[in-house]
Amino acid sequence: MSSDARYFFDQDGCCLWRLIPEARRQEWNAWLELDGDDPASWEPPAYAWLLDDRLSEMTFSLPSKRPAHPAGMSRR
């Protein structure tokens, strides 16, 4: 992980929380949209860091919040 890169939290298809590089958001969203029968959907991308019980190991420096989305728009 780069110290100056931006990341976001999201859940994969198994409802596990992952830390995803902001620069790969579109690629992550495309992976989430894969059909469950597609073998490419069976393993999450290597850049999607599994958080599971390691949330207490995470530290932040000046976290920021993305602007709110207009009503009715998807967060993705």
C-alpha positions as CSV (number, residue, x, y, z in Angstrom):
1,M,0.0,0.0,0.0
2,S,1.2,3.4,-0.8
3,S,1.3,6.0,2.0
4,D,-0.1,8.8,-0.3
5,A,-2.7,6.8,-2.1
6,R,-6.4,6.9,-1.3
7,Y,-8.5,3.9,-0.3
8,F,-12.1,3.1,0.4
9,F,-14.0,0.3,2.3
10,D,-16.4,-2.0,0.5
11,Q,-17.9,-5.5,0.9
12,D,-17.3,-8.3,-1.6
13,G,-20.0,-10.8,-2.7
14,C,-19.5,-12.7,0.6
15,C,-20.1,-9.6,2.7
16,L,-16.5,-9.5,3.8
17,W,-15.0,-6.0,4.3
18,R,-12.1,-5.1,2.1
19,L,-9.9,-2.1,1.6
20,I,-9.7,-1.0,-2.1
21,P,-7.4,1.5,-3.7
22,E,-9.5,4.5,-5.0
23,A,-7.6,4.3,-8.2
24,R,-9.1,0.9,-8.8
25,R,-12.7,1.7,-7.9
26,Q,-14.1,1.1,-11.5
27,E,-12.2,-2.2,-11.8
28,W,-13.5,-3.3,-8.3
29,N,-17.1,-2.4,-9.3
30,A,-16.7,-4.3,-12.5
31,W,-15.5,-7.4,-10.5
32,L,-18.5,-7.0,-8.2
33,E,-20.9,-7.1,-11.2
34,L,-19.5,-10.4,-12.5
35,D,-22.0,-13.3,-12.5
36,G,-21.4,-15.7,-9.6
37,D,-21.0,-18.6,-12.1
38,D,-18.1,-16.8,-13.8
39,P,-14.8,-18.3,-12.4
40,A,-13.3,-14.8,-12.5
41,S,-15.7,-13.9,-9.7
42,W,-14.6,-16.7,-7.4
43,E,-11.5,-15.0,-6.1
44,P,-11.3,-11.3,-5.2
45,P,-8.6,-9.2,-6.9
46,A,-5.2,-9.2,-5.2
47,Y,-5.4,-5.5,-4.6
48,A,-8.6,-5.9,-2.4
49,W,-7.1,-6.2,1.1
50,L,-9.3,-8.4,3.3
51,L,-10.0,-6.7,6.6
52,D,-11.8,-9.4,8.6
53,D,-10.7,-9.0,12.2
54,R,-7.8,-6.6,11.5
55,L,-9.7,-3.3,11.7
56,S,-7.9,-2.5,14.9
57,E,-4.6,-2.7,13.1
58,M,-5.5,0.1,10.7
59,T,-4.3,3.7,11.3
60,F,-5.3,6.8,9.4
61,S,-3.9,10.2,8.7
62,L,-6.4,12.9,7.9
63,P,-9.1,10.7,6.5
64,S,-11.6,12.4,4.2
65,K,-15.1,11.8,3.2
66,R,-16.3,11.8,-0.4
67,P,-19.1,14.3,-1.2
68,A,-22.6,12.9,-0.8
69,H,-24.2,11.5,-3.9
70,P,-27.4,13.2,-5.1
71,A,-30.6,11.4,-4.0
72,G,-31.4,8.3,-6.1
73,M,-27.9,7.8,-7.3
74,S,-25.9,4.7,-6.6
75,R,-22.8,4.9,-4.4
76,R,-20.8,3.0,-7.0
